[in-house]
Amino acid sequence: MSAARRASAFHTRSGLLTTTCNGSWIELDFPATPVAPTAAPADLIEALGITPAFVGKGQEDYLIEVDGEAMARALTPDLTRLAEAPPTS
């Protein structure tokens, strides 16, 4: 592999993760875990202080989609409430 495009691999608890250096960029190849549309727990949405555009649940986490970059940048979640939220199962 050329100096401009080098690959690295990391053994993690999630399995093998790879990266590729491509010029000044580092590309990360994370495993994709599909999410299914779901209703998020009210505590989670209240702690985030938003109305989500989409809520999905993967194997271990929720995926919360917001209506654009401005909303994402304006988030001021209640971190104490998030820490107290029940874990996903």
QUIQUIKA-V212034 format. One record per backbone hydrogen bond with DSSP energy under -0.5 kcal/mol. NH is the residue of the N-H (numbers start at 1). CO is the residue of the C=O. If there is no record, write none. Layout:
nh: {NH & NH}
co: {CO & CO}
This chain:
nh: {5 & 6 & 8 & 10 & 12 & 12 & 15 & 17 & 18 & 19 & 20 & 21 & 22 & 22 & 23 & 25 & 27 & 27 & 29 & 30 & 34 & 36 & 38 & 40 & 44 & 45 & 46 & 47 & 48 & 49 & 50 & 52 & 53 & 54 & 56 & 57 & 58 & 63 & 64 & 65 & 65 & 68 & 72 & 73 & 74 & 75 & 75 & 78 & 79 & 82 & 83 & 84 & 85 & 85}
co: {2 & 21 & 19 & 17 & 10 & 15 & 12 & 10 & 29 & 8 & 27 & 6 & 20 & 25 & 4 & 22 & 20 & 25 & 18 & 28 & 32 & 57 & 55 & 38 & 41 & 41 & 42 & 43 & 44 & 45 & 45 & 50 & 65 & 65 & 63 & 36 & 61 & 56 & 62 & 54 & 63 & 66 & 68 & 69 & 70 & 71 & 72 & 47 & 77 & 78 & 79 & 80 & 81 & 82}
